Amino acid sequence: MSTLNTIIKEMKDVPVNRLEELYQFIHAMTPRTKHSDSLRKKILSFGGAFSDMSSSDYAEFLNQTKKTRTELLDRKFDI
């Protein structure tokens, strides 16, 4: 932990106008697990969202979703 304490001491000498840059640098180096955990919780909050749909309605929803995805994403683009 002596390295962490040394880094913190050095950070105290960073000019105020460079603190945002330092923050962005540190943020870029931190693992994204915190973000991933947050995203995972948001995704899981939708669990059971379709539980009140009948099997046939859900199947139709899936078919329509696949059809729409194919129509939107399988287009040729002129760049």
PDB file of N, CA, C and O in Angstrom:
ATOM      1  N   MET A   1       0.800  -1.207   0.000  1.00  0.00           N
ATOM      2  CA  MET A   1       0.000   0.000   0.000  1.00  0.00           C
ATOM      3  C   MET A   1       0.840   1.268   0.000  1.00  0.00           C
ATOM      4  O   MET A   1       0.320   2.365  -0.199  1.00  0.00           O
ATOM      5  N   SER A   2       2.116   1.116   0.220  1.00  0.00           N
ATOM      6  CA  SER A   2       2.948   2.321   0.212  1.00  0.00           C
ATOM      7  C   SER A   2       2.893   3.015  -1.142  1.00  0.00           C
ATOM      8  O   SER A   2       3.023   4.237  -1.216  1.00  0.00           O
ATOM      9  N   THR A   3       2.705   2.261  -2.198  1.00  0.00           N
ATOM     10  CA  THR A   3       2.594   2.862  -3.524  1.00  0.00           C
ATOM     11  C   THR A   3       1.350   3.734  -3.611  1.00  0.00           C
ATOM     12  O   THR A   3       1.404   4.832  -4.164  1.00  0.00           O
ATOM     13  N   LEU A   4       0.243   3.264  -3.077  1.00  0.00           N
ATOM     14  CA  LEU A   4      -0.995   4.038  -3.095  1.00  0.00           C
ATOM     15  C   LEU A   4      -0.817   5.342  -2.319  1.00  0.00           C
ATOM     16  O   LEU A   4      -1.234   6.404  -2.780  1.00  0.00           O
ATOM     17  N   ASN A   5      -0.212   5.262  -1.170  1.00  0.00           N
ATOM     18  CA  ASN A   5       0.026   6.477  -0.375  1.00  0.00           C
ATOM     19  C   ASN A   5       0.933   7.452  -1.111  1.00  0.00           C
ATOM     20  O   ASN A   5       0.717   8.662  -1.060  1.00  0.00           O
ATOM     21  N   THR A   6       1.937   6.935  -1.787  1.00  0.00           N
ATOM     22  CA  THR A   6       2.841   7.789  -2.562  1.00  0.00           C
ATOM     23  C   THR A   6       2.090   8.481  -3.690  1.00  0.00           C
ATOM     24  O   THR A   6       2.284   9.670  -3.939  1.00  0.00           O
ATOM     25  N   ILE A   7       1.242   7.738  -4.363  1.00  0.00           N
ATOM     26  CA  ILE A   7       0.453   8.305  -5.469  1.00  0.00           C
ATOM     27  C   ILE A   7      -0.472   9.398  -4.951  1.00  0.00           C
ATOM     28  O   ILE A   7      -0.589  10.461  -5.560  1.00  0.00           O
ATOM     29  N   ILE A   8      -1.121   9.139  -3.840  1.00  0.00           N
ATOM     30  CA  ILE A   8      -2.036  10.134  -3.266  1.00  0.00           C
ATOM     31  C   ILE A   8      -1.280  11.401  -2.885  1.00  0.00           C
ATOM     32  O   ILE A   8      -1.767  12.509  -3.109  1.00  0.00           O
ATOM     33  N   LYS A   9      -0.097  11.242  -2.312  1.00  0.00           N
ATOM     34  CA  LYS A   9       0.712  12.420  -1.967  1.00  0.00           C
ATOM     35  C   LYS A   9       1.083  13.211  -3.214  1.00  0.00           C
ATOM     36  O   LYS A   9       1.057  14.441  -3.207  1.00  0.00           O
ATOM     37  N   GLU A  10       1.432  12.495  -4.294  1.00  0.00           N
ATOM     38  CA  GLU A  10       1.796  13.172  -5.541  1.00  0.00           C
ATOM     39  C   GLU A  10       0.584  13.880  -6.147  1.00  0.00           C
ATOM     40  O   GLU A  10       0.727  14.945  -6.748  1.00  0.00           O
ATOM     41  N   MET A  11      -0.592  13.303  -5.995  1.00  0.00           N
ATOM     42  CA  MET A  11      -1.798  13.907  -6.555  1.00  0.00           C
ATOM     43  C   MET A  11      -2.104  15.247  -5.914  1.00  0.00           C
ATOM     44  O   MET A  11      -2.710  16.113  -6.545  1.00  0.00           O
ATOM     45  N   LYS A  12      -1.695  15.428  -4.678  1.00  0.00           N
ATOM     46  CA  LYS A  12      -1.928  16.705  -3.995  1.00  0.00           C
ATOM     47  C   LYS A  12      -1.200  17.848  -4.681  1.00  0.00           C
ATOM     48  O   LYS A  12      -1.590  19.007  -4.539  1.00  0.00           O
ATOM     49  N   ASP A  13      -0.135  17.530  -5.431  1.00  0.00           N
ATOM     50  CA  ASP A  13       0.654  18.562  -6.107  1.00  0.00           C
ATOM     51  C   ASP A  13       0.158  18.874  -7.515  1.00  0.00           C
ATOM     52  O   ASP A  13       0.710  19.752  -8.178  1.00  0.00           O
ATOM     53  N   VAL A  14      -0.859  18.180  -7.978  1.00  0.00           N
ATOM     54  CA  VAL A  14      -1.387  18.420  -9.325  1.00  0.00           C
ATOM     55  C   VAL A  14      -2.127  19.757  -9.318  1.00  0.00           C
ATOM     56  O   VAL A  14      -2.956  20.003  -8.442  1.00  0.00           O
ATOM     57  N   PRO A  15      -1.832  20.617 -10.288  1.00  0.00           N
ATOM     58  CA  PRO A  15      -2.519  21.917 -10.351  1.00  0.00           C
ATOM     59  C   PRO A  15      -4.028  21.726 -10.531  1.00  0.00           C
ATOM     60  O   PRO A  15      -4.473  20.781 -11.183  1.00  0.00           O
ATOM     61  N   VAL A  16      -4.783  22.616  -9.957  1.00  0.00           N
ATOM     62  CA  VAL A  16      -6.241  22.526  -9.986  1.00  0.00           C
ATOM     63  C   VAL A  16      -6.778  22.450 -11.415  1.00  0.00           C
ATOM     64  O   VAL A  16      -7.740  21.732 -11.686  1.00  0.00           O
ATOM     65  N   ASN A  17      -6.155  23.189 -12.315  1.00  0.00           N
ATOM     66  CA  ASN A  17      -6.646  23.204 -13.695  1.00  0.00           C
ATOM     67  C   ASN A  17      -6.366  21.896 -14.444  1.00  0.00           C
ATOM     68  O   ASN A  17      -6.831  21.726 -15.571  1.00  0.00           O
ATOM     69  N   ARG A  18      -5.623  20.983 -13.842  1.00  0.00           N
ATOM     70  CA  ARG A  18      -5.330  19.690 -14.488  1.00  0.00           C
ATOM     71  C   ARG A  18      -6.050  18.526 -13.801  1.00  0.00           C
ATOM     72  O   ARG A  18      -5.875  17.375 -14.203  1.00  0.00           O
ATOM     73  N   LEU A  19      -6.852  18.806 -12.774  1.00  0.00           N
ATOM     74  CA  LEU A  19      -7.516  17.739 -12.023  1.00  0.00           C
ATOM     75  C   LEU A  19      -8.504  16.950 -12.877  1.00  0.00           C
ATOM     76  O   LEU A  19      -8.603  15.730 -12.741  1.00  0.00           O
ATOM     77  N   GLU A  20      -9.225  17.627 -13.742  1.00  0.00           N
ATOM     78  CA  GLU A  20     -10.175  16.929 -14.621  1.00  0.00           C
ATOM     79  C   GLU A  20      -9.441  15.954 -15.533  1.00  0.00           C
ATOM     80  O   GLU A  20      -9.899  14.830 -15.737  1.00  0.00           O
ATOM     81  N   GLU A  21      -8.325  16.371 -16.071  1.00  0.00           N
ATOM     82  CA  GLU A  21      -7.505  15.515 -16.920  1.00  0.00           C
ATOM     83  C   GLU A  21      -7.007  14.295 -16.129  1.00  0.00           C
ATOM     84  O   GLU A  21      -7.007  13.175 -16.639  1.00  0.00           O
ATOM     85  N   LEU A  22      -6.590  14.523 -14.901  1.00  0.00           N
ATOM     86  CA  LEU A  22      -6.137  13.433 -14.041  1.00  0.00           C
ATOM     87  C   LEU A  22      -7.275  12.458 -13.760  1.00  0.00           C
ATOM     88  O   LEU A  22      -7.094  11.241 -13.801  1.00  0.00           O
ATOM     89  N   TYR A  23      -8.445  13.014 -13.476  1.00  0.00           N
ATOM     90  CA  TYR A  23      -9.613  12.171 -13.228  1.00  0.00           C
ATOM     91  C   TYR A  23      -9.926  11.307 -14.442  1.00  0.00           C
ATOM     92  O   TYR A  23     -10.162  10.107 -14.300  1.00  0.00           O
ATOM     93  N   GLN A  24      -9.932  11.894 -15.625  1.00  0.00           N
ATOM     94  CA  GLN A  24     -10.218  11.141 -16.847  1.00  0.00           C
ATOM     95  C   GLN A  24      -9.183  10.038 -17.060  1.00  0.00           C
ATOM     96  O   GLN A  24      -9.532   8.932 -17.473  1.00  0.00           O
ATOM     97  N   PHE A  25      -7.931  10.328 -16.785  1.00  0.00           N
ATOM     98  CA  PHE A  25      -6.861   9.340 -16.929  1.00  0.00           C
ATOM     99  C   PHE A  25      -7.078   8.178 -15.963  1.00  0.00           C
ATOM    100  O   PHE A  25      -6.988   7.014 -16.354  1.00  0.00           O
ATOM    101  N   ILE A  26      -7.361   8.494 -14.719  1.00  0.00           N
ATOM    102  CA  ILE A  26      -7.590   7.442 -13.723  1.00  0.00           C
ATOM    103  C   ILE A  26      -8.817   6.628 -14.087  1.00  0.00           C
ATOM    104  O   ILE A  26      -8.808   5.400 -13.994  1.00  0.00           O
ATOM    105  N   HIS A  27      -9.869   7.310 -14.502  1.00  0.00           N
ATOM    106  CA  HIS A  27     -11.108   6.627 -14.878  1.00  0.00           C
ATOM    107  C   HIS A  27     -10.884   5.682 -16.065  1.00  0.00           C
ATOM    108  O   HIS A  27     -11.464   4.597 -16.115  1.00  0.00           O
ATOM    109  N   ALA A  28     -10.055   6.089 -17.005  1.00  0.00           N
ATOM    110  CA  ALA A  28      -9.764   5.252 -18.169  1.00  0.00           C
ATOM    111  C   ALA A  28      -9.005   3.984 -17.786  1.00  0.00           C
ATOM    112  O   ALA A  28      -9.066   2.979 -18.495  1.00  0.00           O
ATOM    113  N   MET A  29      -8.294   4.037 -16.670  1.00  0.00           N
ATOM    114  CA  MET A  29      -7.491   2.887 -16.254  1.00  0.00           C
ATOM    115  C   MET A  29      -8.236   1.931 -15.319  1.00  0.00           C
ATOM    116  O   MET A  29      -7.774   0.812 -15.096  1.00  0.00           O
ATOM    117  N   THR A  30      -9.368   2.347 -14.776  1.00  0.00           N
ATOM    118  CA  THR A  30     -10.081   1.498 -13.826  1.00  0.00           C
ATOM    119  C   THR A  30     -10.890   0.446 -14.566  1.00  0.00           C
ATOM    120  O   THR A  30     -11.391   0.702 -15.660  1.00  0.00           O
ATOM    121  N   PRO A  31     -11.019  -0.733 -13.975  1.00  0.00           N
ATOM    122  CA  PRO A  31     -11.798  -1.798 -14.612  1.00  0.00           C
ATOM    123  C   PRO A  31     -13.256  -1.387 -14.751  1.00  0.00           C
ATOM    124  O   PRO A  31     -13.767  -0.597 -13.958  1.00  0.00           O
ATOM    125  N   ARG A  32     -13.900  -1.913 -15.735  1.00  0.00           N
ATOM    126  CA  ARG A  32     -15.293  -1.560 -16.010  1.00  0.00           C
ATOM    127  C   ARG A  32     -16.280  -2.441 -15.250  1.00  0.00           C
ATOM    128  O   ARG A  32     -17.463  -2.454 -15.590  1.00  0.00           O
ATOM    129  N   THR A  33     -15.841  -3.167 -14.247  1.00  0.00           N
ATOM    130  CA  THR A  33     -16.751  -4.049 -13.528  1.00  0.00           C
ATOM    131  C   THR A  33     -17.859  -3.271 -12.832  1.00  0.00           C
ATOM    132  O   THR A  33     -18.992  -3.748 -12.765  1.00  0.00           O
ATOM    133  N   LYS A  34     -17.561  -2.093 -12.318  1.00  0.00           N
ATOM    134  CA  LYS A  34     -18.598  -1.299 -11.678  1.00  0.00           C
ATOM    135  C   LYS A  34     -19.674  -0.950 -12.683  1.00  0.00           C
ATOM    136  O   LYS A  34     -20.864  -1.069 -12.392  1.00  0.00           O
ATOM    137  N   HIS A  35     -19.263  -0.519 -13.864  1.00  0.00           N
ATOM    138  CA  HIS A  35     -20.211  -0.183 -14.923  1.00  0.00           C
ATOM    139  C   HIS A  35     -20.972  -1.430 -15.347  1.00  0.00           C
ATOM    140  O   HIS A  35     -22.185  -1.379 -15.551  1.00  0.00           O
ATOM    141  N   SER A  36     -20.272  -2.544 -15.479  1.00  0.00           N
ATOM    142  CA  SER A  36     -20.898  -3.786 -15.893  1.00  0.00           C
ATOM    143  C   SER A  36     -21.920  -4.259 -14.873  1.00  0.00           C
ATOM    144  O   SER A  36     -22.992  -4.731 -15.249  1.00  0.00           O
ATOM    145  N   ASP A  37     -21.606  -4.140 -13.598  1.00  0.00           N
ATOM    146  CA  ASP A  37     -22.550  -4.541 -12.561  1.00  0.00           C
ATOM    147  C   ASP A  37     -23.810  -3.691 -12.611  1.00  0.00           C
ATOM    148  O   ASP A  37     -24.923  -4.195 -12.461  1.00  0.00           O
ATOM    149  N   SER A  38     -23.621  -2.405 -12.822  1.00  0.00           N
ATOM    150  CA  SER A  38     -24.760  -1.502 -12.924  1.00  0.00           C
ATOM    151  C   SER A  38     -25.617  -1.863 -14.136  1.00  0.00           C
ATOM    152  O   SER A  38     -26.842  -1.926 -14.041  1.00  0.00           O
ATOM    153  N   LEU A  39     -24.976  -2.096 -15.257  1.00  0.00           N
ATOM    154  CA  LEU A  39     -25.691  -2.465 -16.470  1.00  0.00           C
ATOM    155  C   LEU A  39     -26.405  -3.796 -16.292  1.00  0.00           C
ATOM    156  O   LEU A  39     -27.541  -3.962 -16.736  1.00  0.00           O
ATOM    157  N   ARG A  40     -25.739  -4.739 -15.644  1.00  0.00           N
ATOM    158  CA  ARG A  40     -26.341  -6.052 -15.400  1.00  0.00           C
ATOM    159  C   ARG A  40     -27.608  -5.915 -14.573  1.00  0.00           C
ATOM    160  O   ARG A  40     -28.613  -6.559 -14.876  1.00  0.00           O
ATOM    161  N   LYS A  41     -27.581  -5.093 -13.540  1.00  0.00           N
ATOM    162  CA  LYS A  41     -28.762  -4.883 -12.704  1.00  0.00           C
ATOM    163  C   LYS A  41     -29.901  -4.258 -13.503  1.00  0.00           C
ATOM    164  O   LYS A  41     -31.061  -4.634 -13.336  1.00  0.00           O
ATOM    165  N   LYS A  42     -29.570  -3.305 -14.370  1.00  0.00           N
ATOM    166  CA  LYS A  42     -30.600  -2.673 -15.194  1.00  0.00           C
ATOM    167  C   LYS A  42     -31.239  -3.693 -16.135  1.00  0.00           C
ATOM    168  O   LYS A  42     -32.458  -3.716 -16.305  1.00  0.00           O
ATOM    169  N   ILE A  43     -30.411  -4.530 -16.739  1.00  0.00           N
ATOM    170  CA  ILE A  43     -30.928  -5.547 -17.661  1.00  0.00           C
ATOM    171  C   ILE A  43     -31.795  -6.549 -16.913  1.00  0.00           C
ATOM    172  O   ILE A  43     -32.876  -6.900 -17.385  1.00  0.00           O
ATOM    173  N   LEU A  44     -31.342  -7.012 -15.762  1.00  0.00           N
ATOM    174  CA  LEU A  44     -32.098  -7.990 -14.993  1.00  0.00           C
ATOM    175  C   LEU A  44     -33.412  -7.424 -14.463  1.00  0.00           C
ATOM    176  O   LEU A  44     -34.331  -8.181 -14.151  1.00  0.00           O
ATOM    177  N   SER A  45     -33.505  -6.112 -14.359  1.00  0.00           N
ATOM    178  CA  SER A  45     -34.751  -5.518 -13.877  1.00  0.00           C
ATOM    179  C   SER A  45     -35.898  -5.753 -14.854  1.00  0.00           C
ATOM    180  O   SER A  45     -37.064  -5.618 -14.483  1.00  0.00           O
ATOM    181  N   PHE A  46     -35.582  -6.100 -16.088  1.00  0.00           N
ATOM    182  CA  PHE A  46     -36.614  -6.393 -17.072  1.00  0.00           C
ATOM    183  C   PHE A  46     -37.066  -7.850 -17.017  1.00  0.00           C
ATOM    184  O   PHE A  46     -37.974  -8.246 -17.748  1.00  0.00           O
ATOM    185  N   GLY A  47     -36.441  -8.645 -16.158  1.00  0.00           N
ATOM    186  CA  GLY A  47     -36.805 -10.050 -16.038  1.00  0.00           C
ATOM    187  C   GLY A  47     -38.283 -10.203 -15.733  1.00  0.00           C
ATOM    188  O   GLY A  47     -38.811  -9.538 -14.842  1.00  0.00           O
ATOM    189  N   GLY A  48     -38.949 -11.077 -16.470  1.00  0.00           N
ATOM    190  CA  GLY A  48     -40.369 -11.313 -16.259  1.00  0.00           C
ATOM    191  C   GLY A  48     -41.265 -10.273 -16.891  1.00  0.00           C
ATOM    192  O   GLY A  48     -42.478 -10.296 -16.682  1.00  0.00           O
ATOM    193  N   ALA A  49     -40.694  -9.359 -17.662  1.00  0.00           N
ATOM    194  CA  ALA A  49     -41.492  -8.295 -18.267  1.00  0.00           C
ATOM    195  C   ALA A  49     -42.538  -8.847 -19.238  1.00  0.00           C
ATOM    196  O   ALA A  49     -43.566  -8.212 -19.472  1.00  0.00           O
ATOM    197  N   PHE A  50     -42.281 -10.016 -19.797  1.00  0.00           N
ATOM    198  CA  PHE A  50     -43.213 -10.591 -20.764  1.00  0.00           C
ATOM    199  C   PHE A  50     -44.008 -11.746 -20.159  1.00  0.00           C
ATOM    200  O   PHE A  50     -44.678 -12.479 -20.886  1.00  0.00           O
ATOM    201  N   SER A  51     -43.943 -11.917 -18.848  1.00  0.00           N
ATOM    202  CA  SER A  51     -44.586 -13.065 -18.211  1.00  0.00           C
ATOM    203  C   SER A  51     -46.113 -13.028 -18.317  1.00  0.00           C
ATOM    204  O   SER A  51     -46.763 -14.068 -18.217  1.00  0.00           O
ATOM    205  N   ASP A  52     -46.681 -11.856 -18.515  1.00  0.00           N
ATOM    206  CA  ASP A  52     -48.141 -11.776 -18.612  1.00  0.00           C
ATOM    207  C   ASP A  52     -48.640 -11.984 -20.048  1.00  0.00           C
ATOM    208  O   ASP A  52     -49.844 -11.933 -20.300  1.00  0.00           O
ATOM    209  N   MET A  53     -47.715 -12.218 -20.987  1.00  0.00           N
ATOM    210  CA  MET A  53     -48.105 -12.459 -22.376  1.00  0.00           C
ATOM    211  C   MET A  53     -48.377 -13.946 -22.588  1.00  0.00           C
ATOM    212  O   MET A  53     -47.741 -14.803 -21.974  1.00  0.00           O
ATOM    213  N   SER A  54     -49.323 -14.231 -23.460  1.00  0.00           N
ATOM    214  CA  SER A  54     -49.576 -15.634 -23.807  1.00  0.00           C
ATOM    215  C   SER A  54     -48.424 -16.145 -24.666  1.00  0.00           C
ATOM    216  O   SER A  54     -47.664 -15.358 -25.231  1.00  0.00           O
ATOM    217  N   SER A  55     -48.300 -17.444 -24.761  1.00  0.00           N
ATOM    218  CA  SER A  55     -47.216 -18.035 -25.558  1.00  0.00           C
ATOM    219  C   SER A  55     -47.304 -17.618 -27.010  1.00  0.00           C
ATOM    220  O   SER A  55     -46.284 -17.343 -27.643  1.00  0.00           O
ATOM    221  N   SER A  56     -48.517 -17.567 -27.546  1.00  0.00           N
ATOM    222  CA  SER A  56     -48.667 -17.185 -28.954  1.00  0.00           C
ATOM    223  C   SER A  56     -48.325 -15.706 -29.163  1.00  0.00           C
ATOM    224  O   SER A  56     -47.698 -15.353 -30.161  1.00  0.00           O
ATOM    225  N   ASP A  57     -48.731 -14.846 -28.233  1.00  0.00           N
ATOM    226  CA  ASP A  57     -48.379 -13.426 -28.344  1.00  0.00           C
ATOM    227  C   ASP A  57     -46.871 -13.231 -28.244  1.00  0.00           C
ATOM    228  O   ASP A  57     -46.295 -12.429 -28.979  1.00  0.00           O
ATOM    229  N   TYR A  58     -46.232 -13.963 -27.335  1.00  0.00           N
ATOM    230  CA  TYR A  58     -44.779 -13.854 -27.177  1.00  0.00           C
ATOM    231  C   TYR A  58     -44.063 -14.351 -28.430  1.00  0.00           C
ATOM    232  O   TYR A  58     -43.087 -13.745 -28.872  1.00  0.00           O
ATOM    233  N   ALA A  59     -44.547 -15.455 -29.000  1.00  0.00           N
ATOM    234  CA  ALA A  59     -43.946 -15.979 -30.231  1.00  0.00           C
ATOM    235  C   ALA A  59     -44.098 -14.962 -31.360  1.00  0.00           C
ATOM    236  O   ALA A  59     -43.161 -14.755 -32.132  1.00  0.00           O
ATOM    237  N   GLU A  60     -45.253 -14.333 -31.465  1.00  0.00           N
ATOM    238  CA  GLU A  60     -45.474 -13.306 -32.490  1.00  0.00           C
ATOM    239  C   GLU A  60     -44.559 -12.108 -32.257  1.00  0.00           C
ATOM    240  O   GLU A  60     -44.020 -11.542 -33.208  1.00  0.00           O
ATOM    241  N   PHE A  61     -44.383 -11.719 -30.989  1.00  0.00           N
ATOM    242  CA  PHE A  61     -43.470 -10.632 -30.648  1.00  0.00           C
ATOM    243  C   PHE A  61     -42.054 -10.967 -31.103  1.00  0.00           C
ATOM    244  O   PHE A  61     -41.384 -10.128 -31.706  1.00  0.00           O
ATOM    245  N   LEU A  62     -41.597 -12.173 -30.823  1.00  0.00           N
ATOM    246  CA  LEU A  62     -40.249 -12.587 -31.237  1.00  0.00           C
ATOM    247  C   LEU A  62     -40.104 -12.589 -32.751  1.00  0.00           C
ATOM    248  O   LEU A  62     -39.097 -12.119 -33.280  1.00  0.00           O
ATOM    249  N   ASN A  63     -41.088 -13.107 -33.441  1.00  0.00           N
ATOM    250  CA  ASN A  63     -41.042 -13.127 -34.910  1.00  0.00           C
ATOM    251  C   ASN A  63     -40.982 -11.711 -35.481  1.00  0.00           C
ATOM    252  O   ASN A  63     -40.202 -11.434 -36.392  1.00  0.00           O
ATOM    253  N   GLN A  64     -41.804 -10.825 -34.941  1.00  0.00           N
ATOM    254  CA  GLN A  64     -41.814  -9.442 -35.420  1.00  0.00           C
ATOM    255  C   GLN A  64     -40.490  -8.751 -35.118  1.00  0.00           C
ATOM    256  O   GLN A  64     -39.989  -7.978 -35.935  1.00  0.00           O
ATOM    257  N   THR A  65     -39.927  -9.024 -33.954  1.00  0.00           N
ATOM    258  CA  THR A  65     -38.643  -8.437 -33.579  1.00  0.00           C
ATOM    259  C   THR A  65     -37.543  -8.908 -34.519  1.00  0.00           C
ATOM    260  O   THR A  65     -36.727  -8.104 -34.970  1.00  0.00           O
ATOM    261  N   LYS A  66     -37.512 -10.206 -34.819  1.00  0.00           N
ATOM    262  CA  LYS A  66     -36.510 -10.753 -35.743  1.00  0.00           C
ATOM    263  C   LYS A  66     -36.671 -10.159 -37.130  1.00  0.00           C
ATOM    264  O   LYS A  66     -35.684  -9.815 -37.782  1.00  0.00           O
ATOM    265  N   LYS A  67     -37.914 -10.038 -37.584  1.00  0.00           N
ATOM    266  CA  LYS A  67     -38.183  -9.474 -38.912  1.00  0.00           C
ATOM    267  C   LYS A  67     -37.708  -8.018 -38.978  1.00  0.00           C
ATOM    268  O   LYS A  67     -37.051  -7.619 -39.939  1.00  0.00           O
ATOM    269  N   THR A  68     -38.039  -7.241 -37.968  1.00  0.00           N
ATOM    270  CA  THR A  68     -37.644  -5.833 -37.933  1.00  0.00           C
ATOM    271  C   THR A  68     -36.124  -5.700 -37.890  1.00  0.00           C
ATOM    272  O   THR A  68     -35.545  -4.875 -38.596  1.00  0.00           O
ATOM    273  N   ARG A  69     -35.487  -6.515 -37.060  1.00  0.00           N
ATOM    274  CA  ARG A  69     -34.026  -6.481 -36.950  1.00  0.00           C
ATOM    275  C   ARG A  69     -33.388  -6.797 -38.297  1.00  0.00           C
ATOM    276  O   ARG A  69     -32.444  -6.126 -38.715  1.00  0.00           O
ATOM    277  N   THR A  70     -33.899  -7.813 -38.970  1.00  0.00           N
ATOM    278  CA  THR A  70     -33.352  -8.199 -40.274  1.00  0.00           C
ATOM    279  C   THR A  70     -33.523  -7.076 -41.293  1.00  0.00           C
ATOM    280  O   THR A  70     -32.599  -6.764 -42.045  1.00  0.00           O
ATOM    281  N   GLU A  71     -34.699  -6.477 -41.313  1.00  0.00           N
ATOM    282  CA  GLU A  71     -34.953  -5.392 -42.260  1.00  0.00           C
ATOM    283  C   GLU A  71     -34.064  -4.178 -41.993  1.00  0.00           C
ATOM    284  O   GLU A  71     -33.608  -3.521 -42.929  1.00  0.00           O
ATOM    285  N   LEU A  72     -33.826  -3.890 -40.744  1.00  0.00           N
ATOM    286  CA  LEU A  72     -33.028  -2.712 -40.414  1.00  0.00           C
ATOM    287  C   LEU A  72     -31.528  -2.933 -40.547  1.00  0.00           C
ATOM    288  O   LEU A  72     -30.802  -2.036 -40.976  1.00  0.00           O
ATOM    289  N   LEU A  73     -31.067  -4.111 -40.184  1.00  0.00           N
ATOM    290  CA  LEU A  73     -29.627  -4.330 -40.090  1.00  0.00           C
ATOM    291  C   LEU A  73     -29.015  -5.051 -41.289  1.00  0.00           C
ATOM    292  O   LEU A  73     -27.794  -5.054 -41.446  1.00  0.00           O
ATOM    293  N   ASP A  74     -29.825  -5.648 -42.114  1.00  0.00           N
ATOM    294  CA  ASP A  74     -29.275  -6.364 -43.263  1.00  0.00           C
ATOM    295  C   ASP A  74     -29.387  -5.552 -44.557  1.00  0.00           C
ATOM    296  O   ASP A  74     -29.530  -6.109 -45.646  1.00  0.00           O
ATOM    297  N   ARG A  75     -29.321  -4.246 -44.416  1.00  0.00           N
ATOM    298  CA  ARG A  75     -29.377  -3.370 -45.587  1.00  0.00           C
ATOM    299  C   ARG A  75     -27.984  -3.096 -46.092  1.00  0.00           C
ATOM    300  O   ARG A  75     -27.026  -3.134 -45.319  1.00  0.00           O
ATOM    301  N   LYS A  76     -27.852  -2.823 -47.364  1.00  0.00           N
ATOM    302  CA  LYS A  76     -26.584  -2.408 -47.937  1.00  0.00           C
ATOM    303  C   LYS A  76     -26.519  -0.897 -47.878  1.00  0.00           C
ATOM    304  O   LYS A  76     -27.481  -0.200 -48.201  1.00  0.00           O
ATOM    305  N   PHE A  77     -25.383  -0.412 -47.465  1.00  0.00           N
ATOM    306  CA  PHE A  77     -25.178   1.028 -47.338  1.00  0.00           C
ATOM    307  C   PHE A  77     -24.158   1.508 -48.350  1.00  0.00           C
ATOM    308  O   PHE A  77     -23.135   0.860 -48.566  1.00  0.00           O
ATOM    309  N   ASP A  78     -24.436   2.642 -48.968  1.00  0.00           N
ATOM    310  CA  ASP A  78     -23.476   3.282 -49.848  1.00  0.00           C
ATOM    311  C   ASP A  78     -22.694   4.286 -49.008  1.00  0.00           C
ATOM    312  O   ASP A  78     -23.259   5.228 -48.451  1.00  0.00           O
ATOM    313  N   ILE A  79     -21.409   4.069 -48.931  1.00  0.00           N
ATOM    314  CA  ILE A  79     -20.575   4.966 -48.121  1.00  0.00           C
ATOM    315  C   ILE A  79     -19.737   5.845 -49.030  1.00  0.00           C
ATOM    316  O   ILE A  79     -18.965   6.674 -48.548  1.00  0.00           O
TER     317      ILE A  79
END
